[in-house]
């Protein structure tokens, strides 16, 4: 997939903007605070319908305006033209694909798959379990709409079950009333477990190979799926049994203590937990390997080349690794890079844009 044109209206600090892009490499250059990341953010929204920086769509509106619009014209790997549009007006968001309004915002996922490299990504290897769960959920939702459906269904049931646990703890409902909700939650929950574990098992060898190449380090890198409360769940039966074992504890805590919303993914180098013991350089190499895996996985599952977005590459890699990374990624697909300076050497397949206070101009 290639983003050929982008049009913005009242998005962040861009009043009106229209740009055409290279199918290979696009540099977005400028000083800090000028709007480089805003531009990348608008492109990301076309894939996910959400920002990677805020959960509040109103934050994306230009100051003193009441709405924003993002419109992208894309070309598929088989040269079919598509359009994607997002309009936020009066607190409501509408999403269109090829001029047809989508019934749900989430239906946008997977139409134009994208892989984002951001300074915040260090949280995937070094942050809380929720960061690793979010990484898997966004990736697998882009790859498969059925995963997204199960994820949405699970969280809908989870909210209802947690409310019931609170009522039971306050003496307003009987513990037996949990039976039907337990039966309901294990179906989507087990489906999410299977999809996540299958993904991690399938990427293990490739992840090890890519890490060894990036880090020039033969130490074995392995992903492990960790179930909450140490309760290994194989299927809906073991899931139901675990919920029954924890019922009294969950009522006392007024929350569901096991399930995909509380699990974790642990990456180990040798026998060491990457989060706890890996150096900053090792964590960066693990993260880059994961992102390359993400690209290949989406490409294979969607039969479509993802667009690559790299925000502030200089903050994460030294100059030599920047050049190597750019060379590797631009061979993979269309790439957008934000930076304070151009990263040499220049190529024939690149377009450079200078961003200054919300204005974007082609730059030689």
HELIX and SHEET records of a PDB file:
HELIX    1   1 UNK A   36  UNK A   48  1                                  13    
HELIX    2   2 UNK A   57  UNK A   60  5                                   4    
HELIX    3   3 UNK A  105  UNK A  108  5                                   4    
HELIX    4   4 UNK A  119  UNK A  121  5                                   3    
HELIX    5   5 UNK A  122  UNK A  126  1                                   5    
HELIX    6   6 UNK A  129  UNK A  143  1                                  15    
HELIX    7   7 UNK A  145  UNK A  169  1                                  25    
HELIX    8   8 UNK A  175  UNK A  177  5                                   3    
HELIX    9   9 UNK A  178  UNK A  215  1                                  38    
HELIX   10  10 UNK A  228  UNK A  230  5                                   3    
HELIX   11  11 UNK A  236  UNK A  245  1                                  10    
HELIX   12  12 UNK A  247  UNK A  253  1                                   7    
HELIX   13  13 UNK A  274  UNK A  277  1                                   4    
HELIX   14  14 UNK A  280  UNK A  302  1                                  23    
HELIX   15  15 UNK A  313  UNK A  315  5                                   3    
HELIX   16  16 UNK A  319  UNK A  330  1                                  12    
SHEET    1   A 6 UNK A  14  UNK A  20  0                                        
SHEET    2   A 6 UNK A   2  UNK A  11 -1                                        
SHEET    3   A 6 UNK A  67  UNK A  75 -1                                        
SHEET    4   A 6 UNK A  81  UNK A  89 -1                                        
SHEET    5   A 6 UNK A  92  UNK A  97 -1                                        
SHEET    6   A 6 UNK A 100  UNK A 101 -1                                        
SHEET    1   B 6 UNK A 114  UNK A 117  0                                        
SHEET    2   B 6 UNK A 307  UNK A 310  1                                        
SHEET    3   B 6 UNK A 335  UNK A 339  1                                        
SHEET    4   B 6 UNK A  25  UNK A  29  1                                        
SHEET    5   B 6 UNK A 350  UNK A 356  1                                        
SHEET    6   B 6 UNK A 359  UNK A 362 -1                                        
SHEET    1   C 3 UNK A 221  UNK A 226  0                                        
SHEET    2   C 3 UNK A 264  UNK A 269 -1                                        
SHEET    3   C 3 UNK A 272  UNK A 273 -1                                        
END                                                                             
